[in-house]
Amino acid sequence: MVEVRYFASVAEAAGIPSETLPYEDGMTAGQLRTQLKESRPGEFSRLMGISALLVNGVSADDITVLPTGARIDVLPPFAGG
């Protein structure tokens, strides 16, 4: 299992702050991103495509392999300067 936590506009679009999902051995952050995008069409899917993923607090790209029991934070782009 992996815990996925949503923040800001992603949490609003998801309608939940977090969820626990099944883990498949060797699953990558990109595979998880695709799974999540397909689970909720519309705004949530769009935001998942442009959001940053942190795996156990460390920035991850789509080829990062997720460890069992990982905590995934989904952070939308931030505005400001």
Backbone torsions as a table, in degrees:
resi	resn	phi	psi	omega
1	MET	NA	148.8	172.3
2	VAL	-128.4	144.8	176.8
3	GLU	-98.3	127.6	178.4
4	VAL	-112.7	123.1	179.2
5	ARG	-112.7	131.9	-178.8
6	TYR	-105.4	144.4	-179.3
7	PHE	-127.0	150.8	173.5
8	ALA	52.4	-129.1	-173.9
9	SER	-64.3	-26.0	177.9
10	VAL	-69.2	-41.4	177.5
11	ALA	-63.5	-40.4	178.5
12	GLU	-62.9	-44.8	-179.8
13	ALA	-68.3	-33.5	179.2
14	ALA	-73.9	-29.7	-176.9
15	GLY	81.5	4.4	178.8
16	ILE	-146.3	152.2	179.2
17	PRO	-82.4	-23.7	-178.1
18	SER	-164.2	165.8	174.6
19	GLU	-157.8	158.1	176.8
20	THR	-109.2	130.2	-175.9
21	LEU	-122.3	153.4	176.6
22	PRO	-63.2	149.4	179.7
23	TYR	-111.7	133.1	173.7
24	GLU	-108.1	132.7	-178.1
25	ASP	-52.8	128.2	179.1
26	GLY	84.7	4.6	-179.2
27	MET	-60.8	136.8	178.2
28	THR	-100.4	164.9	176.5
29	ALA	-60.7	-36.4	178.5
30	GLY	-65.2	-39.1	177.1
31	GLN	-65.7	-40.9	176.9
32	LEU	-64.2	-43.4	178.7
33	ARG	-57.3	-46.3	179.4
34	THR	-62.0	-44.4	178.5
35	GLN	-58.9	-44.3	-179.3
36	LEU	-67.9	-42.1	178.7
37	LYS	-59.6	-40.0	-179.0
38	GLU	-73.9	-21.3	-176.5
39	SER	-76.2	-25.5	-178.3
40	ARG	-142.7	101.6	179.7
41	PRO	-69.1	173.4	175.6
42	GLY	86.4	-141.3	-173.3
43	GLU	-59.5	-41.4	179.6
44	PHE	-59.5	-47.4	179.9
45	SER	-60.1	-43.7	178.9
46	ARG	-60.6	-46.3	-179.5
47	LEU	-65.2	-37.0	178.2
48	MET	-61.1	-31.8	-179.6
49	GLY	-70.5	-20.5	-176.6
50	ILE	-119.4	1.9	-177.6
51	SER	-86.9	152.5	174.7
52	ALA	-83.5	146.5	175.5
53	LEU	-114.5	133.2	172.1
54	LEU	-112.6	132.1	177.4
55	VAL	-110.4	113.4	-176.0
56	ASN	51.5	40.4	175.0
57	GLY	85.8	2.1	-178.1
58	VAL	-116.8	133.9	179.1
59	SER	-56.0	135.6	-177.1
60	ALA	-128.8	143.8	172.2
61	ASP	-98.8	178.7	-172.5
62	ASP	-69.2	-14.6	179.0
63	ILE	-95.4	0.3	178.0
64	THR	-66.4	126.0	177.1
65	VAL	-80.5	131.2	-177.7
66	LEU	-82.6	130.6	174.2
67	PRO	-76.7	153.9	176.1
68	THR	-57.5	135.4	178.5
69	GLY	77.4	15.6	-177.6
70	ALA	-64.2	153.0	171.1
71	ARG	-108.2	120.0	-178.1
72	ILE	-108.3	122.6	175.0
73	ASP	-103.6	130.4	179.5
74	VAL	-107.9	113.6	-175.6
75	LEU	-115.2	119.5	178.1
76	PRO	-71.1	164.4	175.9
77	PRO	-59.2	142.2	179.7
78	PHE	-103.6	141.9	176.9
79	ALA	-97.0	163.1	176.3
80	GLY	125.5	-175.2	-178.1
81	GLY	-167.4	NA	NA
